[in-house]
């Protein structure tokens, strides 16, 4: 089944060697996409597709695995960034794994681009835009007041993640459409789902 319905299932899935290997690969890929493909111009701006591997981990293996992949990717990535690690900023990458993991049932019956967007939207809005704007305003209060700094980060990050949201959704949809995860035995496309180019049963 594509759905992970309880904590014991998520924990059992995470113990499997294949799951651990794939999650490690996805975490490493997220680090590469975040820190080496597109350099960070400063400590709080980054256009990248680092969230795609984290979301995929959550959808394939559940929110526990997704959250761990997000945390590890962020922690390891910070070691290469030169900006240091601040636990205040680790929440969004964790949410990119946890929330899509909880919402993976949306994609269980059909993996069209709209459903992929619905899975991506909560961590983008809650984590990257709202929470991270608050945390950046708390740490980098450069506009004279918290309210001014929060408004600044909220505006700039809304524009930034409006762009990356479209790219992330498109890439994730294309990966599922390619049936890569089906062939690897990590995902089972539902019968009758023609959104990935397969013929209905």
DRENDOVEX-534496 format. One record per atom (N, C-alpha, C, O, CB): y, z negated, x; residue in three letters. Coordinates in steps of 0.2 Angstrom, whole numbers, padded with zeros to 4 digits, always signed. Glycine has a CB too. Layout:
// residues N
YZXALA/...
//
This chain:
// residues 201
-0006+0000+0004UNK/+0000+0000+0000UNK/+0006+0000+0004UNK/+0006-0003+0010UNK/+0000-0006-0005UNK/+0012+0003+0002UNK/+0018+0003+0005UNK/+0022-0003+0005UNK/+0026-0005+0009UNK/+0022+0009+0003UNK/+0020-0007-0001UNK/+0024-0013-0002UNK/+0021-0019+0001UNK/+0015-0020+0002UNK/+0025-0015-0010UNK/+0026-0024+0004UNK/+0024-0030+0007UNK/+0026-0035+0002UNK/+0032-0036+0001UNK/+0026-0031+0014UNK/+0022-0039-0001UNK/+0024-0043-0007UNK/+0025-0050-0006UNK/+0028-0054-0010UNK/+0020-0042-0013UNK/+0023-0053+0000UNK/+0023-0060+0001UNK/+0023-0062+0008UNK/+0022-0057+0013UNK/+0018-0064-0002UNK/+0025-0068+0010UNK/+0026-0070+0017UNK/+0020-0069+0021UNK/+0020-0067+0027UNK/+0029-0077+0018UNK/+0014-0071+0018UNK/+0008-0071+0021UNK/+0006-0064+0023UNK/+0003-0063+0029UNK/+0002-0074+0017UNK/+0007-0059+0019UNK/+0006-0052+0020UNK/+0010-0050+0026UNK/+0008-0046+0030UNK/+0007-0048+0014UNK/+0016-0051+0026UNK/+0021-0049+0031UNK/+0019-0052+0038UNK/+0019-0049+0043UNK/+0028-0051+0030UNK/+0017-0059+0038UNK/+0014-0062+0044UNK/+0008-0059+0047UNK/+0007-0057+0053UNK/+0014-0069+0043UNK/+0003-0057+0042UNK/-0003-0054+0044UNK/-0002-0047+0047UNK/-0005-0045+0052UNK/-0008-0054+0038UNK/+0003-0043+0044UNK/+0004-0037+0046UNK/+0007-0037+0053UNK/+0006-0033+0057UNK/+0009-0033+0042UNK/+0011-0042+0054UNK/+0015-0043+0061UNK/+0010-0044+0066UNK/+0011-0043+0072UNK/+0020-0048+0060UNK/+0004-0047+0065UNK/-0001-0049+0070UNK/-0005-0044+0072UNK/-0008-0044+0078UNK/-0005-0055+0067UNK/-0005-0038+0069UNK/-0009-0032+0071UNK/-0006-0029+0077UNK/+0000-0028+0078UNK/-0009-0027+0065UNK/-0011-0028+0082UNK/-0009-0025+0088UNK/-0005-0018+0087UNK/+0000-0017+0091UNK/-0015-0023+0093UNK/-0007-0014+0083UNK/-0003-0008+0081UNK/+0004-0009+0079UNK/+0009-0006+0081UNK/-0007-0003+0076UNK/+0005-0014+0074UNK/+0011-0016+0072UNK/+0016-0018+0078UNK/+0021-0016+0078UNK/+0011-0021+0066UNK/+0013-0023+0082UNK/+0017-0025+0087UNK/+0019-0020+0092UNK/+0025-0020+0095UNK/+0013-0031+0091UNK/+0015-0015+0093UNK/+0016-0010+0098UNK/+0022-0005+0095UNK/+0026-0003+0099UNK/+0010-0005+0100UNK/+0021-0004+0089UNK/+0026+0001+0086UNK/+0033-0003+0085UNK/+0038+0000+0086UNK/+0024+0003+0079UNK/+0033-0009+0083UNK/+0039-0013+0083UNK/+0042-0014+0090UNK/+0048-0013+0090UNK/+0037-0020+0080UNK/+0038-0015+0095UNK/+0041-0015+0102UNK/+0045-0008+0103UNK/+0050-0008+0106UNK/+0036-0017+0107UNK/+0041-0003+0102UNK/+0044+0004+0103UNK/+0050+0005+0099UNK/+0055+0008+0102UNK/+0039+0009+0101UNK/+0050+0003+0093UNK/+0056+0004+0089UNK/+0062+0000+0091UNK/+0068+0002+0091UNK/+0055+0002+0081UNK/+0061-0006+0093UNK/+0066-0011+0096UNK/+0069-0008+0102UNK/+0075-0007+0103UNK/+0063-0018+0098UNK/+0065-0005+0107UNK/+0067-0002+0113UNK/+0071+0005+0111UNK/+0076+0006+0114UNK/+0061+0000+0117UNK/+0069+0008+0106UNK/+0072+0014+0104UNK/+0079+0013+0101UNK/+0084+0016+0103UNK/+0069+0018+0099UNK/+0080+0007+0098UNK/+0086+0005+0095UNK/+0091+0003+0101UNK/+0097+0005+0100UNK/+0085-0001+0090UNK/+0088+0000+0106UNK/+0093-0002+0112UNK/+0095+0004+0115UNK/+0101+0005+0117UNK/+0089-0006+0117UNK/+0091+0009+0116UNK/+0093+0015+0119UNK/+0098+0019+0115UNK/+0103+0021+0118UNK/+0087+0020+0120UNK/+0097+0019+0109UNK/+0102+0023+0104UNK/+0109+0019+0104UNK/+0114+0022+0104UNK/+0099+0024+0097UNK/+0108+0013+0105UNK/+0115+0009+0104UNK/+0119+0008+0111UNK/+0125+0009+0110UNK/+0113+0002+0102UNK/+0115+0008+0116UNK/+0119+0006+0122UNK/+0119+0012+0127UNK/+0124+0012+0131UNK/+0115+0001+0126UNK/+0115+0017+0127UNK/+0115+0022+0132UNK/+0116+0029+0129UNK/+0119+0033+0133UNK/+0108+0022+0135UNK/+0115+0031+0123UNK/+0116+0037+0120UNK/+0124+0038+0119UNK/+0127+0043+0121UNK/+0112+0038+0114UNK/+0127+0033+0116UNK/+0134+0033+0114UNK/+0137+0027+0117UNK/+0136+0022+0114UNK/+0135+0034+0107UNK/+0141+0027+0123UNK/+0144+0021+0125UNK/+0148+0018+0121UNK/+0152+0021+0116UNK/+0147+0023+0132UNK/+0149+0011+0121UNK/+0154+0007+0117UNK/+0160+0007+0120UNK/+0161+0006+0126UNK/+0151+0000+0117UNK/+0166+0009+0117UNK/+0172+0010+0119UNK/+0175+0003+0120UNK/+0179+0001+0125UNK/+0177+0014+0115UNK/+0173-0002+0116UNK/+0175-0009+0117UNK/+0170-0014+0114UNK/+0165-0011+0112UNK/+0182-0010+0114UNK/+0171-0020+0114UNK/+0166-0025+0111UNK/+0165-0025+0104UNK/+0160-0027+0102UNK/+0169-0032+0113UNK/+0169-0021+0100UNK/+0168-0022+0093UNK/+0168-0015+0089UNK/+0168-0014+0083UNK/+0173-0026+0090UNK/+0168-0009+0093UNK/+0167-0003+0090UNK/+0161+0001+0093UNK/+0161+0002+0100UNK/+0174+0001+0092UNK/+0157+0004+0089UNK/+0152+0008+0092UNK/+0149+0013+0086UNK/+0147+0011+0081UNK/+0146+0003+0094UNK/+0149+0019+0088UNK/+0147+0024+0083UNK/+0140+0026+0086UNK/+0139+0029+0091UNK/+0151+0031+0083UNK/+0134+0024+0082UNK/+0128+0025+0085UNK/+0123+0025+0079UNK/+0125+0024+0073UNK/+0126+0020+0090UNK/+0117+0027+0080UNK/+0111+0027+0075UNK/+0106+0022+0077UNK/+0100+0023+0075UNK/+0108+0034+0075UNK/+0108+0016+0080UNK/+0104+0011+0082UNK/+0100+0008+0076UNK/+0095+0005+0077UNK/+0108+0006+0086UNK/+0103+0008+0070UNK/+0100+0005+0064UNK/+0094+0008+0062UNK/+0090+0005+0058UNK/+0105+0004+0059UNK/+0093+0015+0063UNK/+0088+0019+0060UNK/+0081+0016+0062UNK/+0077+0015+0058UNK/+0088+0026+0063UNK/+0080+0014+0069UNK/+0073+0011+0070UNK/+0072+0004+0067UNK/+0066+0003+0066UNK/+0072+0011+0078UNK/+0077+0001+0067UNK/+0077-0006+0064UNK/+0075-0006+0056UNK/+0070-0009+0054UNK/+0083-0010+0064UNK/+0078-0001+0053UNK/+0077+0000+0046UNK/+0070+0002+0045UNK/+0066+0000+0040UNK/+0082+0005+0042UNK/+0068+0007+0049UNK/+0061+0010+0048UNK/+0056+0004+0049UNK/+0051+0004+0046UNK/+0060+0015+0054UNK/+0057+0000+0054UNK/+0052-0006+0055UNK/+0052-0010+0049UNK/+0046-0013+0047UNK/+0055-0010+0061UNK/+0057-0012+0046UNK/+0057-0016+0040UNK/+0054-0012+0034UNK/+0050-0016+0031UNK/+0064-0017+0037UNK/+0055-0006+0033UNK/+0052-0002+0028UNK/+0044-0002+0029UNK/+0040-0002+0024UNK/+0055+0005+0027UNK/+0042+0000+0035UNK/+0035+0001+0037UNK/+0031-0006+0037UNK/+0025-0006+0034UNK/+0034+0004+0043UNK/+0034-0011+0039UNK/+0030-0017+0041UNK/+0033-0024+0037UNK/+0030-0029+0038UNK/+0030-0019+0048UNK/+0038-0023+0033UNK/+0040-0029+0030UNK/+0047-0032+0033UNK/+0048-0031+0039UNK/+0035-0034+0029UNK/+0050-0036+0029UNK/+0056-0039+0031UNK/+0055-0044+0038UNK/+0060-0045+0041UNK/+0059-0043+0026UNK/+0050-0047+0038UNK/+0049-0052+0044UNK/+0049-0047+0051UNK/+0052-0049+0055UNK/+0042-0056+0044UNK/+0045-0042+0051UNK/+0044-0038+0057UNK/+0051-0034+0058UNK/+0054-0034+0063UNK/+0039-0033+0056UNK/+0054-0032+0052UNK/+0061-0029+0053UNK/+0066-0033+0056UNK/+0070-0031+0060UNK/+0063-0026+0046UNK/+0066-0040+0053UNK/+0071-0044+0056UNK/+0070-0046+0063UNK/+0075-0047+0067UNK/+0071-0051+0052UNK/+0064-0047+0065UNK/+0062-0048+0072UNK/+0064-0042+0077UNK/+0067-0043+0082UNK/+0055-0050+0073UNK/+0063-0036+0074UNK/+0065-0030+0078UNK/+0072-0030+0079UNK/+0075-0028+0084UNK/+0062-0024+0075UNK/+0076-0031+0073UNK/+0083-0031+0074UNK/+0086-0036+0078UNK/+0091-0035+0082UNK/+0086-0032+0067UNK/+0083-0042+0078UNK/+0086-0048+0083UNK/+0084-0046+0090UNK/+0089-0047+0094UNK/+0082-0054+0081UNK/+0078-0044+0092UNK/+0076-0042+0099UNK/+0081-0036+0101UNK/+0083-0036+0107UNK/+0069-0040+0099UNK/+0082-0031+0097UNK/+0086-0025+0099UNK/+0093-0027+0101UNK/+0096-0025+0106UNK/+0086-0020+0093UNK/+0096-0032+0097UNK/+0102-0034+0098UNK/+0103-0038+0104UNK/+0107-0038+0108UNK/+0105-0038+0092UNK/+0098-0043+0105UNK/+0098-0048+0111UNK/+0097-0044+0117UNK/+0101-0045+0122UNK/+0092-0053+0110UNK/+0092-0039+0117UNK/+0091-0035+0123UNK/+0097-0031+0125UNK/+0099-0030+0130UNK/+0084-0031+0123UNK/+0099-0028+0119UNK/+0105-0023+0120UNK/+0111-0026+0123UNK/+0115-0023+0127UNK/+0107-0020+0114UNK/+0112-0033+0121UNK/+0118-0036+0124UNK/+0118-0038+0131UNK/+0123-0038+0135UNK/+0119-0043+0120UNK/+0112-0038+0134UNK/+0111-0039+0141UNK/+0113-0033+0145UNK/+0115-0034+0151UNK/+0103-0041+0142UNK/+0113-0027+0142UNK/+0115-0021+0145UNK/+0122-0019+0144UNK/+0125-0014+0147UNK/+0110-0015+0143UNK/+0125-0022+0139UNK/+0132-0020+0137UNK/+0138-0023+0141UNK/+0143-0019+0142UNK/+0133-0023+0130UNK/+0137-0028+0144UNK/+0142-0031+0148UNK/+0147-0036+0144UNK/+0151-0039+0147UNK/+0146-0026+0152UNK/+0146-0036+0138UNK/+0150-0040+0134UNK/+0147-0047+0132UNK/+0150-0051+0129UNK/+0151-0037+0127UNK/+0141-0049+0134UNK/+0138-0055+0133UNK/+0135-0055+0126UNK/+0136-0051+0122UNK/+0143-0060+0134UNK/+0131-0061+0125UNK/+0128-0062+0119UNK/+0132-0067+0115UNK/+0133-0073+0117UNK/+0121-0064+0120UNK/+0133-0066+0108UNK/+0136-0071+0104UNK/+0132-0071+0098UNK/+0131-0066+0094UNK/+0144-0069+0102UNK/+0128-0076+0096UNK/+0124-0077+0091UNK/+0127-0076+0084UNK/+0124-0074+0079UNK/+0121-0084+0090UNK/+0134-0076+0084UNK/+0138-0075+0078UNK/+0137-0068+0075UNK/+0137-0066+0070UNK/+0145-0077+0079UNK/+0136-0063+0080UNK/+0135-0056+0079UNK/+0128-0053+0078UNK/+0127-0048+0077UNK/+0138-0052+0085UNK/+0123-0058+0078UNK/+0116-0056+0078UNK/+0114-0055+0070UNK/+0109-0052+0069UNK/+0112-0061+0081UNK/+0118-0057+0066UNK/+0116-0057+0058UNK/+0115-0049+0056UNK/+0110-0048+0053UNK/+0121-0060+0054UNK/+0120-0045+0057UNK/+0119-0038+0054UNK/+0113-0034+0057UNK/+0109-0032+0052UNK/+0125-0034+0056UNK/+0111-0034+0063UNK/+0105-0031+0065UNK/+0099-0034+0062UNK/+0094-0030+0060UNK/+0104-0031+0072UNK/+0099-0041+0061UNK/+0093-0044+0057UNK/+0093-0041+0050UNK/+0087-0040+0047UNK/+0094-0052+0058UNK/+0099-0041+0047UNK/+0099-0039+0040UNK/+0096-0032+0039UNK/+0094-0030+0034UNK/+0106-0039+0037UNK/+0098-0027+0044UNK/+0095-0020+0044UNK/+0088-0020+0044UNK/+0085-0015+0042UNK/+0098-0017+0050UNK/+0084-0025+0046UNK/+0077-0026+0046UNK/+0075-0029+0040UNK/+0070-0027+0036UNK/+0074-0029+0052UNK/+0078-0035+0038UNK/+0076-0039+0032UNK/+0077-0036+0026UNK/+0072-0035+0022UNK/+0079-0046+0033UNK/+0083-0033+0024UNK/+0085-0031+0018UNK/+0081-0024+0016UNK/+0078-0024+0011UNK/+0092-0029+0017UNK/+0080-0019+0020UNK/+0076-0014+0019UNK/+0069-0015+0018UNK/+0065-0012+0014UNK/+0077-0008+0025UNK/+0067-0021+0022UNK/+0060-0023+0021UNK/+0058-0026+0014UNK/+0053-0024+0011UNK/+0058-0028+0026UNK/+0063-0029+0011UNK/+0063-0032+0005UNK/+0064-0026-0001UNK/+0061-0027-0006UNK/+0068-0037+0003UNK/+0067-0021+0001UNK/+0069-0016-0004UNK/+0064-0010-0003UNK/+0065-0004-0006UNK/+0076-0014-0003UNK/+0059-0010+0001UNK/+0055-0005+0003UNK/+0051-0002-0003UNK/+0049+0004-0003UNK/+0050-0007+0008UNK/+0050-0006-0008UNK/+0047-0004-0015UNK/+0051+0002-0018UNK/+0048+0006-0021UNK/+0046-0010-0020UNK/+0057+0002-0016UNK/+0061+0008-0019UNK/+0058+0015-0016UNK/+0059+0020-0020UNK/+0069+0007-0017UNK/+0056+0015-0010UNK/+0053+0021-0007UNK/+0046+0021-0008UNK/+0043+0026-0006UNK/+0055+0021+0000UNK/+0043+0017-0011UNK/+0035+0017-0011UNK/+0033+0023-0016UNK/+0028+0025-0014UNK/+0033+0010-0014UNK/+0036+0024-0021UNK/+0034+0030-0025UNK/+0037+0036-0024UNK/+0034+0042-0025UNK/+0036+0028-0033UNK/+0043+0036-0020UNK/+0046+0042-0019UNK/+0051+0041-0013UNK/+0055+0036-0013UNK/+0050+0045-0025UNK/+0051+0046-0008UNK/+0055+0045-0002UNK/+0061+0050-0002UNK/+0062+0053+0003UNK/+0051+0045+0004UNK/+0064+0051-0008UNK/+0070+0056-0008UNK/+0076+0053-0004UNK/+0076+0047-0003UNK/+0072+0058-0015UNK/+0081+0057-0003UNK/+0087+0054+0001UNK/+0091+0049-0003UNK/+0094+0045+0000UNK/+0091+0060+0003UNK/+0091+0049-0010UNK/+0095+0044-0013UNK/+0091+0037-0013UNK/+0095+0033-0012UNK/+0095+0046-0021UNK/+0085+0037-0013UNK/+0081+0031-0012UNK/+0082+0028-0005UNK/+0083+0022-0004UNK/+0074+0031-0014UNK/+0082+0032+0000UNK/+0083+0030+0007UNK/+0090+0027+0007UNK/+0092+0022+0011UNK/+0083+0036+0012UNK/+0095+0030+0004UNK/+0102+0028+0004UNK/+0103+0021+0001UNK/+0106+0017+0003UNK/+0107+0033+0001UNK/+0099+0020-0005UNK/+0099+0014-0008UNK/+0096+0008-0004UNK/+0098+0002-0004UNK/+0095+0014-0015UNK/+0091+0010+0000UNK/+0088+0005+0005UNK/+0093+0003+0011UNK/+0094-0003+0013UNK/+0082+0007+0008UNK/+0097+0008+0013UNK/+0102+0007+0018UNK/+0108+0004+0016UNK/+0111+0000+0020UNK/+0104+0014+0021UNK/+0110+0005+0010UNK/+0117+0002+0008UNK/+0118-0005+0009UNK/+0123-0007+0011UNK/+0118+0004+0001UNK/+0114-0010+0006UNK/+0115-0017+0007UNK/+0116-0019+0014UNK/+0121-0023+0015UNK/+0109-0021+0004UNK/+0112-0018+0019UNK/+0114-0020+0025UNK/+0120-0017+0028UNK/+0124-0021+0032UNK/+0108-0019+0030UNK/+0122-0011+0026UNK/+0128-0008+0029UNK/+0134-0012+0026UNK/+0139-0014+0030UNK/+0128-0001+0027UNK/+0134-0013+0019UNK/+0140-0016+0016UNK/+0140-0024+0018UNK/+0145-0026+0020UNK/+0139-0015+0008UNK/+0134-0027+0017UNK/+0134-0035+0018UNK/+0135-0036+0025UNK/+0139-0041+0027UNK/+0128-0038+0015UNK/+0131-0033+0029UNK/+0131-0035+0036UNK/+0136-0032+0041UNK/+0140-0035+0044UNK/+0124-0033+0039UNK/+0136-0025+0041UNK/+0140-0022+0046UNK/+0148-0022+0044UNK/+0152-0022+0048UNK/+0138-0015+0047UNK/+0149-0021+0037UNK/+0156-0021+0035UNK/+0159-0028+0033UNK/+0164-0030+0036UNK/+0157-0016+0029UNK/+0156-0031+0029UNK/+0159-0038+0026UNK/+0158-0043+0032UNK/+0162-0046+0034UNK/+0156-0040+0020UNK/+0151-0045+0033UNK/+0150-0050+0038UNK/+0153-0049+0045UNK/+0156-0054+0047UNK/+0143-0052+0038UNK/+0152-0043+0047UNK/+0154-0042+0054UNK/+0162-0042+0055UNK/+0164-0044+0060UNK/+0151-0036+0057UNK/+0165-0040+0049UNK/+0172-0040+0050UNK/+0175-0047+0050UNK/+0179-0049+0053UNK/+0175-0036+0043UNK/+0171-0051+0046UNK/+0173-0058+0046UNK/+0172-0061+0053UNK/+0176-0065+0056UNK/+0169-0062+0041UNK/+0166-0060+0056UNK/+0164-0063+0062UNK/+0169-0060+0068UNK/+0171-0064+0072UNK/+0157-0062+0064UNK/+0171-0054+0068UNK/+0175-0051+0073UNK/+0182-0054+0072UNK/+0185-0055+0077UNK/+0175-0043+0072UNK/+0184-0055+0066UNK/+0191-0058+0065UNK/+0191-0065+0067UNK/+0196-0068+0069UNK/+0193-0058+0057UNK/+0185-0069+0067UNK/+0185-0075+0069UNK/+0185-0076+0076UNK/+0188-0080+0079UNK/+0178-0079+0066UNK/+0182-0071+0080UNK/+0181-0071+0087UNK/+0187-0068+0090UNK/+0190-0070+0095UNK/+0175-0068+0090UNK/+0189-0062+0088UNK/+0195-0058+0091UNK/+0201-0058+0086UNK/+0202-0053+0083UNK/+0192-0051+0092UNK/+0204-0064+0085UNK/+0210-0064+0080UNK/+0216-0062+0084UNK/+0220-0066+0087UNK/+0210-0071+0078UNK/+0217-0055+0084UNK/+0222-0052+0088UNK/+0228-0050+0084UNK/+0233-0047+0087UNK/+0219-0046+0092UNK/+0228-0051+0078UNK/+0233-0048+0073UNK/+0238-0054+0071UNK/+0242-0053+0066UNK/+0230-0045+0067UNK/+0237-0060+0074UNK/+0242-0065+0072UNK/+0239-0070+0067UNK/+0241-0076+0067UNK/+0248-0062+0070UNK/+0235-0068+0063UNK/+0232-0072+0058UNK/+0225-0069+0056UNK/+0223-0064+0057UNK/+0236-0072+0051UNK/+0221-0074+0053UNK/+0214-0072+0052UNK/+0214-0067+0046UNK/+0210-0062+0047UNK/+0210-0078+0049UNK/+0218-0067+0041UNK/+0218-0062+0036UNK/+0220-0055+0038UNK/+0217-0050+0036UNK/+0223-0065+0030UNK/+0225-0055+0043UNK/+0227-0049+0045UNK/+0222-0046+0050UNK/+0220-0040+0049UNK/+0234-0049+0050UNK/+0218-0050+0054UNK/+0213-0047+0058UNK/+0207-0045+0054UNK/+0204-0040+0055UNK/+0211-0053+0063UNK/+0205-0049+0048UNK/+0200-0047+0044UNK/+0201-0040+0040UNK/+0197-0036+0040UNK/+0199-0053+0039UNK/+0207-0040+0038UNK/+0209-0033+0035UNK/+0209-0027+0039UNK/+0206-0022+0037UNK/+0216-0034+0032UNK/+0211-0028+0046UNK/+0210-0023+0051UNK/+0203-0021+0052UNK/+0202-0015+0052UNK/+0214-0025+0057UNK/+0199-0026+0053UNK/+0192-0024+0055UNK/+0188-0022+0049UNK/+0184-0017+0049UNK/+0188-0031+0057UNK/+0190-0024+0043UNK/+0187-0022+0037UNK/+0189-0014+0036UNK/+0184-0010+0034UNK/+0189-0026+0031UNK/+0195-0012+0037UNK/+0197-0005+0036UNK/+0194-0001+0041UNK/+0191+0004+0039UNK/+0204-0005+0036UNK/+0194-0003+0047UNK/+0191+0001+0053UNK/+0184+0002+0052UNK/+0181+0007+0053UNK/+0193-0001+0059UNK/+0180-0004+0051UNK/+0173-0003+0050UNK/+0171+0000+0044UNK/+0165+0003+0044UNK/+0170-0010+0050UNK/+0175+0000+0039UNK/+0173+0004+0033UNK/+0173+0011+0034UNK/+0168+0015+0032UNK/+0178+0002+0027UNK/+0178+0014+0038UNK/+0178+0021+0040UNK/+0172+0022+0045UNK/+0169+0027+0044UNK/+0185+0022+0043UNK/+0171+0018+0050UNK/+0166+0019+0055UNK/+0159+0019+0051UNK/+0155+0024+0053UNK/+0166+0013+0060UNK/+0158+0015+0047UNK/+0151+0015+0044UNK/+0150+0019+0038UNK/+0144+0021+0036UNK/+0149+0008+0042UNK/+0155+0022+0035UNK/+0155+0027+0031UNK/+0152+0034+0034UNK/+0148+0037+0031UNK/+0162+0029+0027UNK/+0154+0035+0040UNK/+0151+0040+0044UNK/+0144+0039+0046UNK/+0140+0043+0045UNK/+0156+0042+0050UNK/+0143+0033+0049UNK/+0136+0032+0052UNK/+0131+0031+0046UNK/+0125+0033+0047UNK/+0136+0026+0056UNK/+0133+0029+0041UNK/+0129+0028+0035UNK/+0126+0035+0033UNK/+0120+0035+0032UNK/+0132+0025+0029UNK/+0130+0040+0033UNK/+0127+0047+0031UNK/+0123+0049+0036UNK/+0117+0052+0034UNK/+0133+0051+0030UNK/+0124+0048+0042UNK/+0120+0051+0048UNK/+0113+0047+0048UNK/+0108+0050+0048UNK/+0123+0050+0054UNK/+0114+0040+0047UNK/+0108+0036+0047UNK/+0103+0038+0041UNK/+0097+0038+0042UNK/+0110+0029+0047UNK/+0106+0039+0035UNK/+0102+0040+0029UNK/+0098+0047+0030UNK/+0092+0048+0029UNK/+0106+0040+0023UNK/+0102+0052+0033UNK/+0099+0059+0034UNK/+0094+0059+0039UNK/+0088+0062+0038UNK/+0105+0063+0036UNK/+0095+0055+0044UNK/+0089+0055+0049UNK/+0083+0051+0047UNK/+0078+0054+0048UNK/+0092+0052+0056UNK/+0084+0046+0044UNK/+0078+0042+0041UNK/+0075+0046+0036UNK/+0068+0046+0036UNK/+0081+0035+0038UNK/+0078+0049+0031UNK/+0075+0054+0026UNK/+0071+0059+0030UNK/+0065+0061+0028UNK/+0080+0056+0022UNK/+0074+0062+0035UNK/+0071+0068+0038UNK/+0064+0066+0042UNK/+0059+0069+0042UNK/+0075+0071+0043UNK/+0064+0060+0044UNK/+0058+0057+0048UNK/+0053+0056+0043UNK/+0047+0057+0044UNK/+0060+0050+0051UNK/+0054+0053+0037UNK/+0049+0052+0032UNK/+0047+0059+0029UNK/+0041+0059+0027UNK/+0052+0047+0026UNK/+0052+0063+0028UNK/+0050+0070+0025UNK/+0045+0073+0030UNK/+0041+0077+0028UNK/+0057+0074+0024UNK/+0046+0072+0036UNK/+0041+0076+0041UNK/+0034+0073+0041UNK/+0030+0076+0044UNK/+0044+0075+0048UNK/+0033+0067+0037UNK/+0027+0064+0036UNK/+0024+0062+0043UNK/+0018+0061+0044UNK/+0022+0069+0033UNK/+0028+0060+0048UNK/+0027+0057+0054UNK/+0023+0051+0053UNK/+0018+0049+0057UNK/+0033+0056+0059UNK/+0026+0047+0049UNK/+0023+0040+0048UNK/+0016+0040+0044UNK/+0012+0036+0045UNK/+0028+0035+0044UNK/+0015+0045+0040UNK/+0009+0047+0036UNK/+0004+0048+0041UNK/-0002+0045+0041UNK/+0010+0052+0031UNK/+0005+0053+0046UNK/+0000+0055+0051UNK/-0002+0049+0056UNK/-0007+0049+0058UNK/+0003+0061+0055UNK/+0003+0045+0057UNK/+0002+0039+0061UNK/-0002+0033+0058UNK/-0004+0028+0061UNK/+0008+0037+0064UNK/-0003+0034+0051UNK/-0006+0029+0047UNK/-0002+0023+0046UNK/-0005+0017+0045UNK/-0012+0027+0051UNK/+0005+0024+0046UNK/+0009+0018+0045UNK/+0012+0018+0038UNK/+0015+0013+0036UNK/+0015+0019+0050UNK/+0012+0024+0035UNK/+0015+0025+0028UNK/+0011+0029+0024UNK/+0008+0034+0027UNK/+0022+0027+0029UNK/+0010+0028+0018UNK/+0006+0032+0013UNK/+0011+0035+0008UNK/+0013+0032+0003UNK/+0000+0029+0010UNK/+0012+0042+0008UNK/+0016+0045+0003UNK/+0013+0045-0004UNK/+0007+0047-0004UNK/+0018+0052+0005UNK/+0017+0043-0009UNK/+0014+0042-0015UNK/+0012+0049-0018UNK/+0015+0054-0017UNK/+0019+0039-0020UNK/+0007+0049-0022UNK/+0004+0055-0025UNK/+0010+0058-0030UNK/+0013+0054-0033UNK/-0002+0054-0029UNK/+0011+0064-0029UNK/+0016+0068-0034UNK/+0023+0067-0031UNK/+0027+0070-0034UNK/+0016+0064-0040UNK/+0024+0064-0025UNK/+0030+0064-0022UNK/+0031+0071-0018UNK/+0028+0072-0013UNK/+0031+0058-0017UNK/+0036+0075-0020UNK/+0037+0081-0017UNK/+0044+0081-0013UNK/+0046+0086-0011UNK/+0037+0087-0023UNK/+0047+0075-0013UNK/+0053+0075-0009UNK/+0052+0076-0002UNK/+0057+0077+0002UNK/+0056+0068-0011UNK/+0046+0075+0001UNK/+0045+0076+0008UNK/+0042+0083+0009UNK/+0039+0084+0015UNK/+0041+0071+0011UNK/+0042+0087+0005UNK/+0039+0094+0006UNK/+0032+0094+0004UNK/+0029+0100+0005UNK/+0040+0096+0013UNK/+0029+0089+0002UNK/+0021+0089+0001UNK/+0020+0092-0007UNK/+0025+0091-0011UNK/+0018+0082+0001UNK/+0014+0094-0008UNK/+0013+0097-0014UNK/+0010+0091-0019UNK/+0006+0087-0016UNK/+0008+0102-0014UNK/+0012+0091-0025UNK/+0009+0086-0029UNK/+0002+0086-0030UNK/-0001+0092-0030UNK/+0013+0086-0036UNK/-0001+0080-0031UNK/-0009+0080-0031UNK/-0011+0082-0038UNK/-0017+0082-0040UNK/-0011+0073-0030UNK/
//
